[in-house]
Amino acid sequence: MEEDEIEQNETEENEEVEKLSSDFEYKDIKDLPGVGSTIASKIRNAGYQDIIALATANPMALVEACGIGEPTARKIVAEAREASKMNFMSGLEFEDKRRTVQRISTGSETLNILLGGGIETQSITECYGEYGSGKSQIAFQLAVDVQLPLDKGGLEGHAIWIDTEGTFRPARIEQLAAVKGLDPKQALQNIKIGRAYSSDHQVLLVDKIPELVNSDPKIRLIVVDSMMALFRAEYIGRGTLADRQQKVNVVLHTLQRLADRFNIAVYITNQVMSRPDVMFGDPTAAVGGHIIGHVATYRIYLRKGRKGSRVAKLVDSPSLPEGEASFEITSNGIADVDEEKKK
């Protein structure tokens, strides 16, 4: 009898989550009044892939990018804003929306606790640290764990991976999937890989994500590994800094809109640099300046610890206190540190 009641409660909770998640359903641009296939094609070619992107667009930018008249552009943007219900809501209504937030396990219980339960959907989580600190390994683990059932720390979902440094390794995914009891080949099939060869290519891949989500609603994780590598390599010198930061800002806000719209978790890795003006303490700082710091919901600094372990420091969060957690990287994936290594 108790099992029946538990099953009934779980069914009701799932139905409620599905109801609250309805705002994240993809709506086609062609559904807007006055937008035919020709104009819709022009809008998509200009980089506006969904209604939310249109609703937050500047009408004059739409005129320039799509070659349509100003009155038409203003009408389209107004219709998009009406369709996306971009209005104020009460704190209680917002609290209901927050109930749709879910989390993906990192594989380490201590790291999960530090993050309030795991990597959060509707948010951008940034991990930065030196080479070999574990940024990409966490990404591999998340890309597998997101496919697990809810009771095992997953979301029964799929992933998108934008690789800017050529670090994605199918063999690692297969290895981690086998450990978790998943079919290795199917786990790979559930991850869409985009290899970016320039910063412009990276922007293009991000712009194409709504199309992928529309064709595969099970996508629940976006990985960008790494966020700043190509921008850092292409924009050299202080004279290019403003242009670089503007483009990075656009990409980050696009990712945040995707996270909000489709209830997706966004995990980005970032490189670091040494600050010569820091005389005491750790001079390591994330690349990208304040732009990433202001947009990322959670910021985690990774460094190497004792006996091969890794230390994650939660640098910034809107609701969680600063803290640290130790974990280790094994052939089986991310795990809690063995008690012997803590001594």
N, C-alpha and C positions, 0 to 999 in steps of 0.2 A: 504493500500500500504506500509506504514511504517512497519507494522508487518511482511509483506512478506520479506522485505529487511532485517529486523533483523533476521528472521528465516534463510534466505539464508546465511547471514554472520556467524551465529552460526554453520550452516552445514559445511561451508568452513573451519572454525576454527577447528571443530572436525576432519575433514578429514586431516588437516595439522598435528594435534597432533598425530593422528593414524599413519601417515606417518613417523613422527619423532620418534615415539615409536617403530618402527619396529625393531630397534636394540636390543630391550629387549625380542624378541621372544625366547622361549626356543628351543635349538638345542640339539638333542640327540647325545650322545657320539658315538653311532654306525654309525652315518653319516660321521665320519672321515675316510679318506682313510686308508685301512689296519687294521681297528679295527673291528673285528668280534664280535659275541655275547659272546664268551668265554672271550676274553680280556676285553670287555666292562663290563662284570660281575665282573671280578677281580678288575677293576678300581673303580667301584662303591662300592664294598665291602671294598676297601681301603679308602673310604670317598670322592672320587672325583665324585660328582654327576652331574656336567655339564661341558661344554666346557671351560667356564671361569675359573673354578677351575683347569682344566688341563693346561690351557694356563699360569697360574701363578704358576704352580708347578715346583719344582726342579726335573729334570729328574732322578737324583740319588735317590731321595726320592721315586719316582715312581718305580724304580728298586727294592728297598728294600721292599716296601709295596705290590707290585703286583707280584713279582717273575718273572718279564720279563727281557729280555736282555737289556743292556744299549743302543745299537743302535736302538732297537725298541722303547724304552722309549723316546729317544731324537727325533725320528721321530714323535711319537704321540704328544709330546709337541709342536714341530714345526708346525704340522698340526693344532693343536688347536689354536695356536697363529695366524696362517694365517686365520683360519675360523672366529675367533673373532675380526679380524680387529683391532688388538692392535697397531695402528700406531699414529703418531702425526697428529694433525689437527690444522687448523688456529683458531684464536680467534673468528672469525665470525661463523665458523662451530661449535665451542663449545657453542657459544651463542645460536645457533639453537637447540642444544641438551638440553640446559637449559630450553628451552621453553616447554619441556615435563614435567617439574617439576610442581607438583600440591600440594595442601595443604588440610589437614583435620581440620575441626573446632573443637576447644576444648570445645565449648559450652559457653565460656565467650568471649565477644567481646574485652574486655580490654586485656585478655591474648592472643587472636588472634593477636591483634595489636602489642603487645610486640614481638611476634614471626614472624612478617611480613606477617600475614595472617592465621597462623595455623601451625600444624605439617607438615613438608615438606617431600615429597618423595625424594628418592635418597640420604637420609641423615639419620644419627643416632641422635636422640634427647634423651638426658639423663636428668632425673629428680631425684634429690637426696634431702633427707631431713629426719628429725626425724620421728619416728612412729606416724602415724595419721596426717601427714602434707598434705596428699592428693595425693600422688604418684599413688597409685592403683586406686583411684577414677577417676583420669584423664585417666588412661588406660581403665577403664570400659566405660567411655564416648567416647573415640576414637574408641573402638571396635564397638560401636553402630553407631556413627556418620559417620564412613567410609562407612556404608551401605546406607546412605542417598543420594538423587539426588545431582548433582553438584550445583544446584541453592540453596541448603539448607546446603552447607558446607561439603558435602560428596563426595565420589568418586564412588558411586554405586558398591562398592567392598566388599570383604570378608576379614577376619582377621585370623591370626595365633597367638595363645597365649601360651607361654612357662611359666608354673607356677612352680617356684622353692620353694615357701613357703606355698603352699596350701591355697592361698588367693582368688582364683577365685570362684565367687559365681554366679551361673546361675540366681538366683532370682534377683540380681541387674541388670543383663543384660536385663531380661524380663521387669523389672520396667522401665528402661531407654528407652527401645524400645517402650513400650506403650506410653510413654510421647511424643516420636518423631513420633508417628503415624505408627510405623512398627508392623508387626505381631511378637509378642514376641517369639514364638516357631521357626519361620523362622529365626529370628535374631540370636538365639542360634545355629541353624543349620549352619549358615554362618560363625561360628567361630570354628576353629579347635584347640582343647585344647591338650597340651602335658604336663603331670605332670612329672617333673624331680625329681628324688630321689637321685642323686649324680651328682657331677660335670662332670664325664664321660658320664652319661646319658644326661645331658644338652648339651654336645658337640654333642652327637649322634643325638639328636632332631634337633639341628641347621643344621647338615649335611643332614637331611632328608627333609629340607624345599624345595629344588629345585624339589623334586618329587611331593610335594603337589602343588607347583605352576604350574608344568607341567600338573597336573590333574585338576587344578582349576585356570585358568589364571586370574580370577577376584580377586585374593588375592592382596590386596593393603596395608596391614598393618601387621607388626610383632611386637608383644609385648613380652618383656622378663621381668618378674616380680618375683624376682629381679635378676639382673645380677650377683651380687657378693655373695649372701647369701650362696650358697653351697661351693663355693671356700673358703670363709672366714671360714666356719665351718670345712672343711677337711684339709686345709693347715695351720697348726699351728706352729708357731716358725719361726725365721728368716732364718733358714736353708732351709725351703721349699718355701721361698718367690720367688726365681728366677723361680722355676718350675711352681708355681702358675701364676705368671705374664706372663710367656711364653704361657701357655694354654689360659689365658684370652685374650691375644693379638691375638691368632689364631681365637678364637671365634668372637671377635669384627671385625676383618678384613673379616671374612666370612660373617658376617651380612652386612658389608658395600658393599661387592661385590654383595650380593643379592639385596640390595637397588638400586645399580647402574644398575645391569643387568635387573631387572624386574620392575623398576620404583616404588619401594615400600617404604613406610615410616616405619622406625624402631624406636620404642619407648622403651627405657629401663629404669627401675627404679633402684635406687642404695641406699644402706644403708650409714650411716654416722658414723663418730667417732669424739671424742673430742681430739683436739691437745693440750697436756699439755704445749707445748713451746710457745703458744700464750697467752701473758699476757694481751693484750688489744684487745677489739673487740670480734667478734663472733669466738670461737675456733672450730666451727663445720667444718669438712672437709669430702669430699666424700671418701668412701672406694675404693681401687683399684689403688691408686697412679696416676702417670703420664700416665700410659697405657690408661686408659679410657679417660683422659683429652685430649690426643693427637688424639684419634680416633673419639670421639664423635663430631659431627658437631655443635650441640647446647647443652649447659649445663645450666640447670635451677635448682636453689636452692630454695626449698620450705620451708616455715616456717609459723607458726601460727601467725595470726594478731589479730586485735581487734574484740571483740564480735563474736568470732567463725569464722572469715574470715581467708583466707589464702593469703600469699604474695609470689609471684613468682618473683625471681630475675634472669634476664638473665646474667649469668656469662661469657659465651663465645659464640661467633658467628663469622663466617667469614665475615659477611656483615652488621650486625645490631649492634647498640650501646648498651651498658649496660643500663639496666633500670629495673623498677619494675612494677608489675601489681597486683591488688587485685582481688580476686574472692572468691566465697563461694561454699560450697558443700551442696546441698539440696536433699530432697527426689526425686526431679525431675532431679537431675544431677548437673553438673558444671554450674555456672551462675555468672553474674556480681554481685558485692556487692550492696545490697540495700543502697540507699542514706542515710537512717537514721543511718545505721551502720558506715558510714564514719565520722559522727559527733562525 
